């Protein structure tokens, strides 16, 4: 109930009206992705599971939603200068594609350890790749240099009020029905959200190490207040649990889902989730399969 009161009384970076506005703005440019279910996975989990398949989205991930919203929000004189971002994968590709749809240049700073398949997506959509080292400091400084040189608009990869998965889902769900429980999931090697939630203050990790490359970035000051106040719990998974969930998606759902996209299923199947007080009250569970850009070489090695 405390979270519900905070939703009513606090001003967050987004709200249900801005989310509805974003939906109207981006509808011409995105796919309406399906929701799938599986009797087998229902049996394994003991719950009714519903999978929102953003792995079928343009660009292979939900990121095109926020990227399109941000880029098509720009005034014409702003947009003419292009956009710049830094990202290890899906956001980079989404920015490239949304910029292509608007007919403007996209400058994309990518760390050298980014999955090859995601780099190829950026190039396929016409983004100009600029390499950086695999640290957040290098990514940000390189993007700033590009911005100063080109005048391009920065579209931040994880701290922008026009797009964000867990914060956006949480604000929408709680606005529609405050009793909906929202769980987040993240890998043990990049658990800044869980640490922040536990300490009550925003914690940024200097280094991350996980197969879930899409979750290596940190929370930002725009998304953190939503997670702090309204996300009910954060489940932290080890690499084996994530890989197992990827395999189940492939073998049962017949979907190739990347580690960051499979982590929601990993959370629901984990022992720690089943030991939570809220587990017995959960019957119908929606899981966002947020991306399907799998680096197959890394996947095969992981399965070994």
PANU-836272 format. One record per residue (C-alpha): chain; residue in one letter; x, y, z. Coordinates in Angstrom, 2 decimals, m for minus. Each point is the difference from the previous one (the first is absolute). Last residue first. Layout:
N
<atom c="A" r="A" xx="X" yy="Y" zz="Z"/>
...
***
This chain:
304
<atom c="A" r="X" xx="28.88" yy="m27.09" zz="m22.71"/>
<atom c="A" r="X" xx="m3.16" yy="2.10" zz="m0.18"/>
<atom c="A" r="X" xx="2.07" yy="3.12" zz="0.53"/>
<atom c="A" r="X" xx="2.30" yy="m0.80" zz="m2.94"/>
<atom c="A" r="X" xx="m3.01" yy="m0.48" zz="m2.26"/>
<atom c="A" r="X" xx="m1.51" yy="3.28" zz="1.15"/>
<atom c="A" r="X" xx="3.21" yy="1.98" zz="m0.47"/>
<atom c="A" r="X" xx="0.24" yy="m1.12" zz="m3.61"/>
<atom c="A" r="X" xx="m3.71" yy="0.57" zz="m0.51"/>
<atom c="A" r="X" xx="0.12" yy="3.67" zz="1.00"/>
<atom c="A" r="X" xx="m3.74" yy="0.25" zz="0.62"/>
<atom c="A" r="X" xx="m2.01" yy="3.05" zz="m0.97"/>
<atom c="A" r="X" xx="m3.39" yy="m1.12" zz="1.32"/>
<atom c="A" r="X" xx="m0.90" yy="2.71" zz="2.48"/>
<atom c="A" r="X" xx="m2.49" yy="0.97" zz="2.70"/>
<atom c="A" r="X" xx="m1.76" yy="m3.25" zz="0.67"/>
<atom c="A" r="X" xx="m2.39" yy="1.82" zz="2.33"/>
<atom c="A" r="X" xx="m1.58" yy="m2.34" zz="2.54"/>
<atom c="A" r="X" xx="m3.62" yy="0.26" zz="1.11"/>
<atom c="A" r="X" xx="m0.97" yy="m2.10" zz="3.03"/>
<atom c="A" r="X" xx="m3.44" yy="m1.36" zz="0.88"/>
<atom c="A" r="X" xx="m0.24" yy="m1.78" zz="3.35"/>
<atom c="A" r="X" xx="2.17" yy="1.81" zz="2.54"/>
<atom c="A" r="X" xx="m1.31" yy="m0.14" zz="3.57"/>
<atom c="A" r="X" xx="2.19" yy="m2.96" zz="1.03"/>
<atom c="A" r="X" xx="3.13" yy="1.79" zz="m1.22"/>
<atom c="A" r="X" xx="m0.55" yy="3.19" zz="2.03"/>
<atom c="A" r="X" xx="1.86" yy="m1.24" zz="3.07"/>
<atom c="A" r="X" xx="3.13" yy="m0.74" zz="m2.06"/>
<atom c="A" r="X" xx="1.36" yy="m3.55" zz="m0.01"/>
<atom c="A" r="X" xx="m1.11" yy="m0.68" zz="m3.57"/>
<atom c="A" r="X" xx="1.95" yy="3.04" zz="m1.15"/>
<atom c="A" r="X" xx="3.16" yy="m1.32" zz="1.66"/>
<atom c="A" r="X" xx="m0.44" yy="m3.40" zz="m1.62"/>
<atom c="A" r="X" xx="0.11" yy="1.51" zz="m3.48"/>
<atom c="A" r="X" xx="m2.59" yy="m0.80" zz="m2.69"/>
<atom c="A" r="X" xx="m1.64" yy="3.43" zz="0.16"/>
<atom c="A" r="X" xx="3.38" yy="1.76" zz="m0.08"/>
<atom c="A" r="X" xx="1.32" yy="m2.02" zz="m2.95"/>
<atom c="A" r="X" xx="m3.17" yy="0.84" zz="m1.93"/>
<atom c="A" r="X" xx="0.74" yy="3.69" zz="0.52"/>
<atom c="A" r="X" xx="3.67" yy="m0.55" zz="m0.89"/>
<atom c="A" r="X" xx="m0.77" yy="m1.27" zz="m3.48"/>
<atom c="A" r="X" xx="0.22" yy="3.35" zz="m1.76"/>
<atom c="A" r="X" xx="3.33" yy="1.00" zz="1.50"/>
<atom c="A" r="X" xx="1.40" yy="m3.42" zz="m0.92"/>
<atom c="A" r="X" xx="m1.17" yy="0.22" zz="m3.63"/>
<atom c="A" r="X" xx="m3.16" yy="m1.79" zz="m1.11"/>
<atom c="A" r="X" xx="m0.11" yy="m2.41" zz="m2.94"/>
<atom c="A" r="X" xx="m3.59" yy="m1.21" zz="0.10"/>
<atom c="A" r="X" xx="m1.35" yy="m3.52" zz="m0.45"/>
<atom c="A" r="X" xx="m2.16" yy="0.51" zz="3.12"/>
<atom c="A" r="X" xx="1.09" yy="m3.37" zz="1.41"/>
<atom c="A" r="X" xx="3.58" yy="m0.63" zz="m1.15"/>
<atom c="A" r="X" xx="1.12" yy="3.55" zz="m0.71"/>
<atom c="A" r="X" xx="m1.74" yy="1.69" zz="2.91"/>
<atom c="A" r="X" xx="1.09" yy="m2.88" zz="2.25"/>
<atom c="A" r="X" xx="3.61" yy="0.49" zz="m1.11"/>
<atom c="A" r="X" xx="m0.08" yy="3.70" zz="0.73"/>
<atom c="A" r="X" xx="m1.43" yy="m0.76" zz="3.45"/>
<atom c="A" r="X" xx="2.86" yy="m2.42" zz="0.69"/>
<atom c="A" r="X" xx="2.52" yy="2.64" zz="m1.10"/>
<atom c="A" r="X" xx="m1.47" yy="2.51" zz="2.46"/>
<atom c="A" r="X" xx="0.06" yy="m2.50" zz="2.88"/>
<atom c="A" r="X" xx="3.59" yy="m0.93" zz="m0.85"/>
<atom c="A" r="X" xx="1.10" yy="3.65" zz="0.01"/>
<atom c="A" r="X" xx="m1.23" yy="0.70" zz="3.53"/>
<atom c="A" r="X" xx="m3.26" yy="1.80" zz="0.64"/>
<atom c="A" r="X" xx="m1.00" yy="2.97" zz="2.17"/>
<atom c="A" r="X" xx="m3.73" yy="0.52" zz="0.60"/>
<atom c="A" r="X" xx="m1.11" yy="3.58" zz="0.59"/>
<atom c="A" r="X" xx="m3.20" yy="0.67" zz="1.96"/>
<atom c="A" r="X" xx="m3.11" yy="2.16" zz="0.09"/>
<atom c="A" r="X" xx="1.03" yy="2.65" zz="m2.50"/>
<atom c="A" r="X" xx="m1.83" yy="3.17" zz="1.05"/>
<atom c="A" r="X" xx="2.09" yy="2.29" zz="2.18"/>
<atom c="A" r="X" xx="3.65" yy="m0.84" zz="m0.65"/>
<atom c="A" r="X" xx="m0.52" yy="m1.26" zz="m3.54"/>
<atom c="A" r="X" xx="m1.95" yy="3.12" zz="m0.93"/>
<atom c="A" r="X" xx="2.53" yy="2.27" zz="1.73"/>
<atom c="A" r="X" xx="2.87" yy="m1.78" zz="m1.83"/>
<atom c="A" r="X" xx="m1.28" yy="0.62" zz="m3.53"/>
<atom c="A" r="X" xx="0.74" yy="3.72" zz="m0.26"/>
<atom c="A" r="X" xx="3.20" yy="m0.06" zz="2.10"/>
<atom c="A" r="X" xx="1.42" yy="m2.78" zz="m2.14"/>
<atom c="A" r="X" xx="0.18" yy="m3.74" zz="0.53"/>
<atom c="A" r="X" xx="3.17" yy="m1.65" zz="m1.20"/>
<atom c="A" r="X" xx="1.04" yy="m1.62" zz="m3.28"/>
<atom c="A" r="X" xx="1.09" yy="m3.64" zz="m0.16"/>
<atom c="A" r="X" xx="m3.54" yy="m1.24" zz="m0.54"/>
<atom c="A" r="X" xx="0.05" yy="m0.32" zz="m3.82"/>
<atom c="A" r="X" xx="3.22" yy="m2.02" zz="0.22"/>
<atom c="A" r="X" xx="m1.69" yy="m2.83" zz="1.89"/>
<atom c="A" r="X" xx="3.08" yy="m2.26" zz="m0.04"/>
<atom c="A" r="X" xx="1.08" yy="1.81" zz="3.14"/>
<atom c="A" r="X" xx="2.90" yy="1.93" zz="1.49"/>
<atom c="A" r="X" xx="m0.45" yy="3.59" zz="1.15"/>
<atom c="A" r="X" xx="2.51" yy="2.63" zz="1.15"/>
<atom c="A" r="X" xx="m0.21" yy="3.37" zz="1.73"/>
<atom c="A" r="X" xx="m3.48" yy="m0.79" zz="1.32"/>
<atom c="A" r="X" xx="m2.37" yy="2.90" zz="0.61"/>
<atom c="A" r="X" xx="m2.03" yy="0.12" zz="3.21"/>
<atom c="A" r="X" xx="m3.10" yy="2.19" zz="0.33"/>
<atom c="A" r="X" xx="m1.17" yy="0.14" zz="3.61"/>
<atom c="A" r="X" xx="m2.42" yy="m2.04" zz="2.11"/>
<atom c="A" r="X" xx="2.67" yy="m2.55" zz="0.93"/>
<atom c="A" r="X" xx="m1.95" yy="m3.10" zz="m1.05"/>
<atom c="A" r="X" xx="m1.55" yy="1.61" zz="m3.07"/>
<atom c="A" r="X" xx="3.38" yy="1.33" zz="m1.11"/>
<atom c="A" r="X" xx="1.62" yy="m3.40" zz="0.43"/>
<atom c="A" r="X" xx="m2.80" yy="m1.65" zz="m1.96"/>
<atom c="A" r="X" xx="0.22" yy="2.62" zz="m2.74"/>
<atom c="A" r="X" xx="3.81" yy="m0.21" zz="m0.21"/>
<atom c="A" r="X" xx="m0.06" yy="m3.76" zz="m0.52"/>
<atom c="A" r="X" xx="2.30" yy="m0.34" zz="m3.00"/>
<atom c="A" r="X" xx="1.95" yy="m3.21" zz="0.64"/>
<atom c="A" r="X" xx="m2.90" yy="m1.59" zz="1.88"/>
<atom c="A" r="X" xx="m2.23" yy="0.47" zz="m3.02"/>
<atom c="A" r="X" xx="m3.21" yy="2.04" zz="0.16"/>
<atom c="A" r="X" xx="m3.70" yy="m0.54" zz="0.51"/>
<atom c="A" r="X" xx="m2.84" yy="2.39" zz="0.74"/>
<atom c="A" r="X" xx="m3.32" yy="m0.90" zz="1.59"/>
<atom c="A" r="X" xx="m3.21" yy="1.99" zz="m0.29"/>
<atom c="A" r="X" xx="m3.07" yy="m0.96" zz="2.05"/>
<atom c="A" r="X" xx="m3.29" yy="1.24" zz="m1.43"/>
<atom c="A" r="X" xx="m2.11" yy="1.33" zz="2.89"/>
<atom c="A" r="X" xx="0.28" yy="3.59" zz="m1.21"/>
<atom c="A" r="X" xx="m1.99" yy="m0.80" zz="m3.15"/>
<atom c="A" r="X" xx="0.27" yy="2.25" zz="m3.06"/>
<atom c="A" r="X" xx="2.40" yy="2.50" zz="1.55"/>
<atom c="A" r="X" xx="2.04" yy="m2.79" zz="1.62"/>
<atom c="A" r="X" xx="0.38" yy="m1.79" zz="m3.32"/>
<atom c="A" r="X" xx="0.93" yy="3.09" zz="m2.00"/>
<atom c="A" r="X" xx="2.52" yy="1.33" zz="2.52"/>
<atom c="A" r="X" xx="1.55" yy="m3.44" zz="0.45"/>
<atom c="A" r="X" xx="0.24" yy="m0.77" zz="m3.71"/>
<atom c="A" r="X" xx="1.65" yy="3.37" zz="m0.64"/>
<atom c="A" r="X" xx="2.48" yy="m0.33" zz="2.86"/>
<atom c="A" r="X" xx="0.87" yy="m3.60" zz="m0.90"/>
<atom c="A" r="X" xx="0.40" yy="0.66" zz="m3.72"/>
<atom c="A" r="X" xx="1.22" yy="3.56" zz="m0.56"/>
<atom c="A" r="X" xx="m0.78" yy="2.59" zz="m2.65"/>
<atom c="A" r="X" xx="m0.91" yy="3.71" zz="m0.32"/>
<atom c="A" r="X" xx="1.16" yy="0.95" zz="3.52"/>
<atom c="A" r="X" xx="3.57" yy="m0.84" zz="m0.95"/>
<atom c="A" r="X" xx="2.53" yy="m1.72" zz="2.24"/>
<atom c="A" r="X" xx="0.89" yy="m3.34" zz="m1.59"/>
<atom c="A" r="X" xx="1.46" yy="0.51" zz="m3.47"/>
<atom c="A" r="X" xx="0.03" yy="3.82" zz="m0.03"/>
<atom c="A" r="X" xx="m1.08" yy="1.58" zz="m3.26"/>
<atom c="A" r="X" xx="2.51" yy="2.84" zz="m0.46"/>
<atom c="A" r="X" xx="m0.97" yy="2.44" zz="m2.74"/>
<atom c="A" r="X" xx="2.64" yy="0.55" zz="m2.67"/>
<atom c="A" r="X" xx="2.02" yy="3.22" zz="m0.12"/>
<atom c="A" r="X" xx="2.61" yy="m1.84" zz="m2.09"/>
<atom c="A" r="X" xx="3.34" yy="0.59" zz="1.74"/>
<atom c="A" r="X" xx="m1.36" yy="0.68" zz="3.49"/>
<atom c="A" r="X" xx="m2.31" yy="m3.01" zz="m0.20"/>
<atom c="A" r="X" xx="2.81" yy="m2.22" zz="m1.24"/>
<atom c="A" r="X" xx="2.21" yy="1.06" zz="2.89"/>
<atom c="A" r="X" xx="m2.82" yy="m0.57" zz="2.47"/>
<atom c="A" r="X" xx="m0.57" yy="m3.49" zz="m1.41"/>
<atom c="A" r="X" xx="3.70" yy="m0.81" zz="0.45"/>
<atom c="A" r="X" xx="m0.06" yy="1.28" zz="3.57"/>
<atom c="A" r="X" xx="m3.11" yy="m2.05" zz="0.82"/>
<atom c="A" r="X" xx="1.23" yy="m3.27" zz="m1.44"/>
<atom c="A" r="X" xx="3.47" yy="0.42" zz="1.50"/>
<atom c="A" r="X" xx="m1.42" yy="0.70" zz="3.47"/>
<atom c="A" r="X" xx="m2.45" yy="m2.89" zz="m0.32"/>
<atom c="A" r="X" xx="2.87" yy="m2.38" zz="m0.64"/>
<atom c="A" r="X" xx="0.43" yy="m2.40" zz="m2.93"/>
<atom c="A" r="X" xx="2.26" yy="2.29" zz="m2.01"/>
<atom c="A" r="X" xx="m1.59" yy="1.97" zz="m2.78"/>
<atom c="A" r="X" xx="m0.73" yy="m0.58" zz="m3.69"/>
<atom c="A" r="X" xx="m1.97" yy="2.36" zz="m2.25"/>
<atom c="A" r="X" xx="m2.56" yy="m1.73" zz="m2.23"/>
<atom c="A" r="X" xx="m2.04" yy="2.13" zz="m2.42"/>
<atom c="A" r="X" xx="m3.56" yy="m1.37" zz="0.02"/>
<atom c="A" r="X" xx="m1.46" yy="m1.06" zz="m3.35"/>
<atom c="A" r="X" xx="m2.49" yy="m2.65" zz="1.11"/>
<atom c="A" r="X" xx="2.24" yy="m2.86" zz="m1.09"/>
<atom c="A" r="X" xx="2.97" yy="1.64" zz="1.74"/>
<atom c="A" r="X" xx="m1.81" yy="0.06" zz="3.33"/>
<atom c="A" r="X" xx="m1.24" yy="m3.57" zz="m0.50"/>
<atom c="A" r="X" xx="3.55" yy="m1.13" zz="m0.75"/>
<atom c="A" r="X" xx="1.13" yy="1.39" zz="3.34"/>
<atom c="A" r="X" xx="m2.77" yy="m2.00" zz="1.67"/>
<atom c="A" r="X" xx="1.08" yy="m3.25" zz="m1.64"/>
<atom c="A" r="X" xx="3.62" yy="0.62" zz="1.01"/>
<atom c="A" r="X" xx="m0.82" yy="0.20" zz="3.69"/>
<atom c="A" r="X" xx="1.51" yy="3.14" zz="1.62"/>
<atom c="A" r="X" xx="3.47" yy="m0.39" zz="1.55"/>
<atom c="A" r="X" xx="1.53" yy="2.96" zz="m1.90"/>
<atom c="A" r="X" xx="m2.49" yy="2.43" zz="1.47"/>
<atom c="A" r="X" xx="m2.38" yy="1.65" zz="m2.51"/>
<atom c="A" r="X" xx="m0.49" yy="3.72" zz="m0.61"/>
<atom c="A" r="X" xx="m2.77" yy="0.50" zz="m2.54"/>
<atom c="A" r="X" xx="m0.34" yy="3.08" zz="m2.17"/>
<atom c="A" r="X" xx="m3.42" yy="0.02" zz="m1.68"/>
<atom c="A" r="X" xx="m0.71" yy="2.19" zz="m3.03"/>
<atom c="A" r="X" xx="m3.54" yy="1.15" zz="m0.88"/>
<atom c="A" r="X" xx="m2.67" yy="m1.38" zz="m2.33"/>
<atom c="A" r="X" xx="m2.73" yy="m0.52" zz="2.59"/>
<atom c="A" r="X" xx="m0.19" yy="m3.76" zz="m0.64"/>
<atom c="A" r="X" xx="3.81" yy="m0.12" zz="m0.13"/>
<atom c="A" r="X" xx="0.18" yy="1.72" zz="3.39"/>
<atom c="A" r="X" xx="m2.42" yy="m2.59" zz="1.42"/>
<atom c="A" r="X" xx="2.15" yy="m2.81" zz="m1.41"/>
<atom c="A" r="X" xx="3.31" yy="1.34" zz="1.29"/>
<atom c="A" r="X" xx="m1.50" yy="0.82" zz="3.40"/>
<atom c="A" r="X" xx="m1.40" yy="m3.52" zz="0.21"/>
<atom c="A" r="X" xx="3.32" yy="m1.58" zz="m0.96"/>
<atom c="A" r="X" xx="1.86" yy="1.90" zz="2.70"/>
<atom c="A" r="X" xx="m2.72" yy="m0.71" zz="2.55"/>
<atom c="A" r="X" xx="0.34" yy="m3.69" zz="m0.77"/>
<atom c="A" r="X" xx="3.76" yy="m0.25" zz="0.34"/>
<atom c="A" r="X" xx="2.84" yy="1.25" zz="2.12"/>
<atom c="A" r="X" xx="m1.23" yy="3.57" zz="0.08"/>
<atom c="A" r="X" xx="1.10" yy="3.61" zz="m0.37"/>
<atom c="A" r="X" xx="m2.26" yy="2.52" zz="m1.67"/>
<atom c="A" r="X" xx="0.05" yy="2.74" zz="m2.61"/>
<atom c="A" r="X" xx="m2.81" yy="1.59" zz="m2.00"/>
<atom c="A" r="X" xx="m0.18" yy="2.03" zz="m3.19"/>
<atom c="A" r="X" xx="0.41" yy="3.71" zz="m0.62"/>
<atom c="A" r="X" xx="m3.21" yy="0.10" zz="m2.05"/>
<atom c="A" r="X" xx="m1.90" yy="m1.34" zz="3.01"/>
<atom c="A" r="X" xx="0.43" yy="3.22" zz="1.92"/>
<atom c="A" r="X" xx="m1.29" yy="2.19" zz="m2.82"/>
<atom c="A" r="X" xx="m2.91" yy="m2.38" zz="m0.56"/>
<atom c="A" r="X" xx="m1.05" yy="m0.05" zz="3.66"/>
<atom c="A" r="X" xx="0.84" yy="m3.21" zz="1.81"/>
<atom c="A" r="X" xx="m2.76" yy="m2.23" zz="1.38"/>
<atom c="A" r="X" xx="0.40" yy="m2.37" zz="m2.96"/>
<atom c="A" r="X" xx="3.49" yy="m0.84" zz="1.22"/>
<atom c="A" r="X" xx="m0.91" yy="m0.63" zz="3.63"/>
<atom c="A" r="X" xx="m3.16" yy="m2.01" zz="m0.66"/>
<atom c="A" r="X" xx="1.70" yy="m2.01" zz="m2.72"/>
<atom c="A" r="X" xx="2.92" yy="m0.87" zz="2.28"/>
<atom c="A" r="X" xx="m2.30" yy="m0.87" zz="2.90"/>
<atom c="A" r="X" xx="m2.04" yy="m2.45" zz="m2.07"/>
<atom c="A" r="X" xx="2.95" yy="m1.26" zz="m2.06"/>
<atom c="A" r="X" xx="1.50" yy="m1.27" zz="3.26"/>
<atom c="A" r="X" xx="m2.56" yy="m2.81" zz="0.34"/>
<atom c="A" r="X" xx="2.31" yy="m2.34" zz="m1.89"/>
<atom c="A" r="X" xx="0.69" yy="m1.73" zz="m3.33"/>
<atom c="A" r="X" xx="0.59" yy="3.18" zz="m2.00"/>
<atom c="A" r="X" xx="m3.70" yy="0.13" zz="m0.73"/>
<atom c="A" r="X" xx="m1.72" yy="m2.08" zz="2.68"/>
<atom c="A" r="X" xx="m0.16" yy="m3.80" zz="m0.16"/>
<atom c="A" r="X" xx="2.27" yy="m0.34" zz="3.07"/>
<atom c="A" r="X" xx="m2.59" yy="2.27" zz="1.60"/>
<atom c="A" r="X" xx="m1.99" yy="m3.16" zz="0.61"/>
<atom c="A" r="X" xx="m2.26" yy="0.74" zz="2.96"/>
<atom c="A" r="X" xx="m0.03" yy="m3.42" zz="1.67"/>
<atom c="A" r="X" xx="m2.98" yy="m1.01" zz="2.15"/>
<atom c="A" r="X" xx="0.58" yy="m2.47" zz="2.82"/>
<atom c="A" r="X" xx="m2.70" yy="m1.71" zz="2.04"/>
<atom c="A" r="X" xx="1.77" yy="m1.37" zz="3.06"/>
<atom c="A" r="X" xx="1.39" yy="m3.31" zz="1.26"/>
<atom c="A" r="X" xx="3.34" yy="0.89" zz="m1.58"/>
<atom c="A" r="X" xx="0.70" yy="m3.27" zz="m1.83"/>
<atom c="A" r="X" xx="m3.67" yy="m0.62" zz="m0.78"/>
<atom c="A" r="X" xx="m0.54" yy="3.50" zz="m1.33"/>
<atom c="A" r="X" xx="3.19" yy="m0.43" zz="m2.02"/>
<atom c="A" r="X" xx="m1.43" yy="m3.14" zz="m1.61"/>
<atom c="A" r="X" xx="m3.44" yy="1.52" zz="m0.61"/>
<atom c="A" r="X" xx="1.67" yy="2.88" zz="m1.81"/>
<atom c="A" r="X" xx="m1.31" yy="3.51" zz="m0.59"/>
<atom c="A" r="X" xx="0.69" yy="2.64" zz="m2.64"/>
<atom c="A" r="X" xx="m0.75" yy="3.72" zz="m0.20"/>
<atom c="A" r="X" xx="0.57" yy="1.49" zz="m3.44"/>
<atom c="A" r="X" xx="1.88" yy="3.17" zz="m1.01"/>
<atom c="A" r="X" xx="m1.76" yy="3.04" zz="m1.42"/>
<atom c="A" r="X" xx="2.85" yy="1.07" zz="m2.27"/>
<atom c="A" r="X" xx="1.46" yy="3.49" zz="0.05"/>
<atom c="A" r="X" xx="0.18" yy="3.12" zz="m2.19"/>
<atom c="A" r="X" xx="m3.58" yy="1.16" zz="m0.50"/>
<atom c="A" r="X" xx="m0.82" yy="m0.52" zz="3.71"/>
<atom c="A" r="X" xx="2.90" yy="2.15" zz="1.24"/>
<atom c="A" r="X" xx="m1.78" yy="3.30" zz="0.69"/>
<atom c="A" r="X" xx="m3.28" yy="m1.48" zz="1.23"/>
<atom c="A" r="X" xx="1.78" yy="m2.31" zz="2.42"/>
<atom c="A" r="X" xx="2.22" yy="2.84" zz="1.19"/>
<atom c="A" r="X" xx="m3.05" yy="2.08" zz="0.82"/>
<atom c="A" r="X" xx="m1.45" yy="m2.88" zz="1.99"/>
<atom c="A" r="X" xx="3.28" yy="m0.25" zz="1.93"/>
<atom c="A" r="X" xx="0.02" yy="3.76" zz="0.54"/>
<atom c="A" r="X" xx="m3.51" yy="m0.24" zz="1.45"/>
<atom c="A" r="X" xx="0.84" yy="m3.00" zz="2.21"/>
<atom c="A" r="X" xx="2.93" yy="1.80" zz="1.56"/>
<atom c="A" r="X" xx="3.65" yy="0.69" zz="m0.78"/>
<atom c="A" r="X" xx="3.00" yy="1.57" zz="1.78"/>
<atom c="A" r="X" xx="m1.77" yy="m0.43" zz="3.33"/>
<atom c="A" r="X" xx="m2.05" yy="2.57" zz="1.88"/>
<atom c="A" r="X" xx="m1.04" yy="m1.29" zz="3.38"/>
<atom c="A" r="X" xx="m3.40" yy="0.07" zz="1.72"/>
<atom c="A" r="X" xx="m2.07" yy="m2.58" zz="m1.85"/>
<atom c="A" r="X" xx="2.82" yy="m2.45" zz="m0.72"/>
<atom c="A" r="X" xx="1.27" yy="0.52" zz="3.56"/>
<atom c="A" r="X" xx="m3.42" yy="m0.95" zz="1.37"/>
<atom c="A" r="X" xx="0.09" yy="m3.19" zz="m2.06"/>
<atom c="A" r="X" xx="3.49" yy="m0.82" zz="1.27"/>
<atom c="A" r="X" xx="m1.15" yy="0.36" zz="3.61"/>
<atom c="A" r="X" xx="m2.92" yy="m2.33" zz="m0.70"/>
***
